[in-house]
């Protein structure tokens, strides 16, 4: 009994390649979107402490202190 024809046509090979490249593209985009920092973190990093408190009145004045001042308070309390 002879083997069936296993040769793929050009459009079938192109479809296989297209699906593979499309899947890889979707996966890379998903990884990129998951790995990038959030927009809120970007705004907080770029804003000065005074601006962040003015932009969000719910935050306390202690949150607006510079980082070294907060570290000094923790060392004094310890």
C-alpha positions in Angstrom: 0.0 0.0 0.0 1.6 3.3 -1.0 2.0 6.2 1.4 -0.4 9.1 1.0 0.8 12.4 -0.5 2.4 14.3 2.4 3.7 17.3 0.4 2.1 20.5 1.7 1.1 23.2 -0.8 2.6 26.7 -0.7 -0.6 28.2 0.9 -0.6 25.6 3.6 3.1 26.4 4.5 2.3 30.1 4.4 -0.6 29.5 6.8 1.6 27.6 9.2 4.2 30.3 9.2 1.6 33.0 9.6 0.0 31.3 12.6 3.5 30.8 14.2 4.5 34.4 13.7 1.2 35.7 14.8 1.3 33.7 18.0 4.8 34.8 18.8 3.8 38.4 18.2 0.8 38.2 20.5 3.0 36.6 23.2 5.7 39.2 23.0 3.1 42.0 23.1 1.5 40.4 26.2 4.9 40.1 27.9 5.8 43.7 27.1 2.5 45.0 28.4 2.8 43.0 31.6 6.4 44.1 32.3 6.0 47.8 31.8 5.4 49.9 34.9 2.0 51.2 35.5 1.0 54.7 34.5 0.4 55.6 38.1 3.9 54.6 39.1 5.3 56.7 36.3 3.4 59.8 37.4 4.4 59.3 41.0 8.1 58.9 40.1 8.1 62.1 38.0 6.2 64.3 40.4 7.9 66.2 43.2 6.6 65.4 46.7 4.7 68.7 46.9 2.9 68.0 43.6 1.9 64.5 44.6 0.2 65.8 47.8 -1.5 68.6 45.9 -2.7 66.2 43.3 -4.1 63.7 45.8 -5.5 65.5 48.9 -6.2 62.2 50.6 -2.5 61.5 51.1 -1.0 62.6 54.4 1.8 65.2 54.8 4.1 62.4 56.0 3.9 60.8 52.6 5.3 64.0 51.0 8.5 63.9 53.1 11.6 63.1 51.2 13.0 59.6 51.6 16.0 60.5 53.8 13.8 62.2 56.3 11.6 59.1 56.7 14.7 56.9 57.0 16.1 59.1 59.8 12.8 58.9 61.7 12.9 55.1 61.5 16.5 55.0 62.8 15.6 57.3 65.7 12.6 55.2 66.6 14.7 51.9 66.6 
